[in-house]
């Protein structure tokens, strides 16, 4: 049998024992999950999803998350990014806050305040500000629109969420703060990247190693927010 190595170390490649009753796409997804080293490492470390490693890798490269910060996590469910944010900022020991929001139910994360709601709802920004208790240091958005299977449509719908998250970040970030936005690569992504460049001292495009190679996802990062001081 072929062997693979990765985040979880060396292990035997596993196969799906039976595909009876499953669609081909479901079988492919299960096969990929069984042989994904990040899935195995997430289980070992108690992370709720392999996506936790995307934020961990972005942070390792850029040093975004520090003890005592106030952090917003948009599109947080099932909570992998929230777990990493709490580990890095240690709000119970160092102060600050980690506030997570998602329109899907999410189990509590110790050290974070979890809000249920749609970020695009009118009351969402006010709820987030109230929970933060002051200006944010980092705004994270791993939001993505529900997939339609049409690449251009998915690109535009996810980009709209990222644009809304950037506008929100501009209203809550303290000077010098940072933003991380998930997008899907496509024709309109450069315009959003330019908008980040106009509001932040540095703009970066990052595709972390934990992002699947065949995925169109990309993370746009703004460092050194240059706007006015936010108010709670």
C-alpha positions in Angstrom: 0.0 0.0 0.0 1.1 3.5 -0.7 2.1 5.6 2.3 1.6 9.3 2.9 3.0 11.8 5.3 1.9 15.2 6.4 0.5 17.1 9.4 -0.3 13.9 11.2 2.9 12.1 10.4 3.4 8.9 8.5 0.4 6.7 8.0 -1.1 4.1 5.6 -3.4 5.3 2.9 -6.9 4.3 3.5 -9.6 3.4 1.0 -13.4 3.5 1.2 -14.5 -0.1 1.8 -17.8 0.2 0.0 -19.4 2.9 -2.1 -22.8 1.1 -2.3 -25.6 3.6 -2.1 -23.3 6.7 -2.3 -23.0 9.2 -5.1 -19.6 9.3 -6.8 -19.0 12.8 -5.4 -19.7 11.6 -1.8 -17.3 8.7 -2.2 -14.6 11.0 -3.5 -15.2 13.4 -0.5 -15.0 10.5 2.0 -11.8 9.1 0.3 -10.2 12.5 0.5 -11.2 12.9 4.2 -9.8 9.5 5.1 -6.4 10.3 3.6 -6.1 14.0 4.6 -3.3 14.5 7.1 -4.8 17.7 8.3 -8.1 15.9 9.2 -6.1 13.4 11.3 -4.0 16.1 12.9 -7.2 18.1 13.8 -8.6 15.1 15.6 -5.4 14.5 17.4 -5.2 18.1 18.6 -8.9 18.5 19.4 -9.6 21.0 16.6 -13.1 21.0 15.2 -12.0 21.2 11.6 -8.9 21.0 9.4 -9.5 24.7 8.6 -7.9 25.6 12.0 -4.5 24.9 10.3 -5.2 27.5 7.6 -5.4 30.3 10.3 -2.5 28.7 12.2 -0.3 28.9 9.1 -1.4 32.4 8.2 -0.5 33.5 11.7 2.8 31.7 11.7 3.7 33.6 8.5 2.5 37.1 9.6 2.3 37.1 13.4 -1.3 38.4 13.5 -2.6 37.0 16.8 -1.1 38.1 20.2 -2.1 37.7 23.8 -4.7 40.2 25.0 -6.1 41.2 21.6 -9.7 41.7 20.7 -10.5 39.4 17.7 -13.7 38.9 15.6 -14.2 35.6 13.8 -16.9 35.8 11.1 -18.2 32.6 9.6 -16.8 30.8 12.6 -18.7 27.4 12.6 -17.8 24.8 13.5 -15.1 26.7 15.5 -11.7 25.7 14.3 -10.5 29.3 13.7 -12.1 30.4 17.0 -10.1 27.7 18.9 -6.9 28.9 17.3 -7.7 32.6 18.1 -8.4 31.7 21.8 -5.1 29.7 22.0 -3.1 32.6 20.6 -4.8 35.5 22.4 -5.5 33.8 25.8 -8.4 36.1 26.7 -9.0 34.5 30.1 -5.4 35.2 31.2 -4.5 38.3 29.3 -7.8 40.1 28.7 -9.1 41.1 25.4 -11.9 39.1 23.7 -12.6 36.6 21.0 -16.1 37.0 19.5 -17.3 34.4 17.0 -20.4 34.8 14.7 -22.1 32.3 12.4 -25.6 31.7 11.1 -25.3 28.1 12.0 -25.4 26.7 15.5 -21.9 26.3 17.0 -20.9 24.6 20.3 -19.3 27.0 22.9 -15.6 27.5 22.8 -14.0 28.2 26.2 -12.7 31.7 26.3 -14.8 33.0 23.4 -18.2 34.5 23.1 -20.2 32.8 20.4 -23.1 34.6 18.7 -25.7 33.0 16.5 -26.8 35.2 13.5 -26.3 36.2 9.9 -23.5 38.7 9.5 -25.5 40.4 6.7 -28.4 41.1 9.1 -28.8 44.7 10.1 -28.2 44.1 13.7 -25.0 42.1 13.4 -22.4 44.9 13.5 -23.9 46.3 16.7 -24.1 42.9 18.4 -20.4 42.3 17.5 -19.3 45.7 18.8 -21.2 45.2 22.1 -19.6 41.8 22.6 -16.1 43.1 21.8 -16.2 45.8 24.4 -13.8 48.0 22.5 -11.9 48.4 19.2 -10.7 45.2 17.5 -7.2 44.3 16.8 -8.0 41.6 14.2 -11.0 40.8 12.1 -11.1 37.3 10.6 -13.5 36.2 7.9 -13.7 32.6 6.7 -17.2 33.2 5.3 -18.1 31.7 2.0 -21.4 31.7 0.2 -23.3 28.4 -0.3 -21.8 26.7 -3.3 -23.9 26.7 -6.5 -21.4 24.7 -8.6 -21.1 27.7 -10.9 -17.6 29.1 -10.4 -18.3 32.7 -11.4 -21.4 32.9 -9.3 -19.7 31.4 -6.2 -16.8 33.8 -6.8 -19.0 36.9 -6.8 -21.2 35.8 -3.9 -18.2 35.0 -1.6 -16.5 38.2 -2.7 -19.6 40.2 -1.6 -19.3 38.7 1.9 -15.6 39.6 2.0 -16.4 43.2 0.9 -18.9 43.5 3.7 -16.4 42.1 6.2 -13.8 44.6 5.0 -16.3 47.5 5.5 -17.1 46.2 9.0 -13.4 45.9 9.8 -13.0 49.5 8.8 -15.6 50.5 11.5 -14.1 48.4 14.4 -10.4 48.1 13.9 -8.0 50.2 15.9 -5.1 51.8 14.0 -2.5 49.2 13.2 -5.1 46.4 13.2 -5.4 43.5 10.7 -8.0 41.8 8.6 -8.0 38.3 7.0 -10.7 37.7 4.3 -11.5 34.5 2.4 -12.2 34.9 -1.3 -12.5 32.6 -4.3 -10.1 33.5 -7.1 -11.7 35.2 -10.0 -11.9 38.3 -12.1 -13.2 40.7 -9.4 -10.7 39.7 -6.6 -8.0 42.3 -7.7 -10.5 45.1 -7.0 -10.9 43.9 -3.4 -7.2 43.5 -3.0 -6.7 47.1 -4.1 -9.3 48.3 -1.6 -7.3 46.6 1.1 -4.1 48.3 -0.1 -5.9 51.7 0.2 -6.8 51.1 3.9 -3.8 49.1 5.2 -0.1 49.7 5.2 0.5 46.2 3.7 -1.7 43.9 1.7 -0.9 40.2 1.1 -2.4 37.3 -0.8 -1.9 33.9 1.0 -2.9 30.4 0.1 -1.9 28.4 3.2 -0.6 24.8 2.8 -3.7 23.5 4.5 -5.9 24.9 1.6 -6.6 22.0 -0.8 -4.6 22.3 -4.0 -7.7 22.1 -6.2 -9.5 24.8 -4.2 -10.0 28.3 -5.6 -9.9 29.8 -2.1 -7.4 32.5 -1.3 -6.9 34.7 1.7 -6.4 38.4 1.4 -4.7 40.0 4.4 -4.4 43.6 5.4 -1.8 44.6 8.0 -1.4 48.0 9.7 -4.9 49.5 9.4 -4.6 53.2 8.6 -8.1 54.4 9.4 -9.4 56.4 12.3 -9.6 54.9 15.8 -12.7 52.8 16.1 -15.1 53.3 19.0 -17.1 50.6 20.9 
